[in-house]
Amino acid sequence: MKRTFQILAAVIWLAGSAWGQGMPQAEKLDHALTTAVVDGGILVSWRSLETDSERNTYTVIRDGKRVASFSSGNATCWLDSCGTAASDYALAIGNGRKRRQTIETPFITFRDTVRDPGTGMLCPYTRLQLNLPAPGSTPDNSRVNYSVNDMSVGDLDGDGRYELVVKWDPENSKDNAHSGYTANVLIDAYRMNGEFLWRIDLGRNIRAGAHYTQFMVFDLDGDGKAEVAMKTSDGTTDGQGKVIGKADADYRNPEGRIISGNEFMTVFEGETGRELTTIDYYPPRSITDRWGDNYGNRSERMLACVAYLDGLHPSLVMCRGYYTNTYVVAYDFDGKQLRQRWVCKAENSRDALYGQGNHNIFVGDIDGLDGCDEIVYGGAAIGHDGKLLYSTGLGHGDAGHLGDLDPDSPGLEFWDVHESKTAEYSDELRAADGHILWGTPQVGKDNGRGMAADIDPRYPGYEMWSNAGGGIHSCKGELISSVRPSVNFRIYWDGDLLDELFDATGAGTGGKIEKWNWETGRIDRLFSFAQLTGTSLNNGTKSNPCLLADLSGDWREEFIVRRGNGEVCIFTTPYQTDHRVTCLMQDHTYRMAVATQNVAYNQPPHPGYLLNK
């Protein structure tokens, strides 16, 4: 019933948009042909796009010969038992008319493999050697090395294919609670074959850590090419060598903190890294002296997202604060200038938004009625007009998940996991209007992890669990099992329409993909990639991949992890699938979640609908 209501609302909204103001701005993607060495041959896969016609045919070409053809009703995945790693592939897309077809070459080719000795699974991956920075330095004469950290993707050059935007973190990066100097943060761009495009050096006046630099990669002005936006300061150098502001300014205090001096927000051209526009960051940290501390633990915590606030065009949203004072500011970018759309703020404890933010941020049309995005800001939500939609008053949390978690509840639901030891709930499932559907009563401890994923076909909707919840619950709050699976990332991996689970094999090391076995009540290991020497995950105990998203091929997701001196590995599924699913990056809720995945405590993306209906 809920899905029927959502489809009807979407049809009404899209029809109104088409007759009135036009359709929402969308990325123009190609089919991202992907080939991968697997047991039994070469797994060939490609995207199913929203723009594909029902008359389309898809013909796989190997070494110049047409070897298989598929209609629009087939899965976009085929195992070529005669193919080898040396085979040359292409995809011909026909639209039902004679001699009207396009030819696409592979987007990513996965020729490397690793076999899990426990499960026997052979998994394909590809390696990219990135442009490893020279060691950085700080005033205390420390020399520090760099490692790949969070990533994002966008079509930087307008060719319909994603490029990677990479954050390099120095090994002395710091949480806001800790003193100490850090080396500079660097932002790079690469093609998916590892070709280096540009580097932005954020300079000495941007501190390194998970809460300072949130970089948005998105086509903000609708020209078909993604921009890159983030907080900058005096001394930031763009991708063409231009210094922003005063090159010799140094705002670091003797404790290595940066709690004074100029702060800017800059939009960079994605194709070149060139500065397009720079404005003062709003709000300045000096807007209040009531942050709750005087050393930048609260005032220097930033969030960011992209949201379609008018239902048609993306806006850039930059934020400051969430433990106490909170400022959320939306901007529109016309290709040259940023124009402020609105400000939503809370400056004292009487404001309902005060102290409600998470270490992450979530975007979607949560009421499902008008196509305009709302922003879930931890324990509160902000409407597309910048006005507070609701506040639960439950306060700050470390993790959250937004999606169609309960198919009987209108709109999108939010599973929130609360750090506060005094909130009414340690975790709770929240409806689109903010009312609590159910939750775990407060257990009196910092509940730092939680997951929502559709892992059990016996129950409708998603299942949820957290470190405090006592096990797996259905979306109605029913306890399914006392087993508690991992609470890191979810992933579409093995070819069915259920979620699998991505986690570390140790704090920040190795890595594994597991699956809930509802028949035995156990967690089964599908694949471990710990055998790759030097492979590691990001952000300490958070154990995040650099990026997890539907990057290429069919609808299953790829993930990127770092390895050794500046090398990264991109993994793709070795499984076939019988299911045809439209490219997940064309689902709005999912795409917004990928754009914000690099923000603070990374959270996995969810589509705005249930795959396994």
Helices and strands as residue ranges (DSSP letters): H 2-19, E 34-38, E 41-45, E 57-62, E 65-71, E 77-80, E 89-94, E 101-104, E 108-110, E 112-115, E 122-129, E 136-137, E 143-144, E 146-154, E 163-170, E 186-190, E 196-201, E 216-218, E 227-232, E 264-269, E 275-280, G 285-287, E 302-307, E 315-320, E 326-333, E 338-346, E 362-364, E 374-377, E 380-382, E 388-391, E 397-403, E 413-418, E 425-430, E 436-441, E 450-453, E 463-466, E 472-473, E 479-481, E 489-491, E 500-503, E 512-517, E 522-528, E 535-536, G 540-542, E 547-549, E 558-563, E 567-571, G 584-586, H 588-595
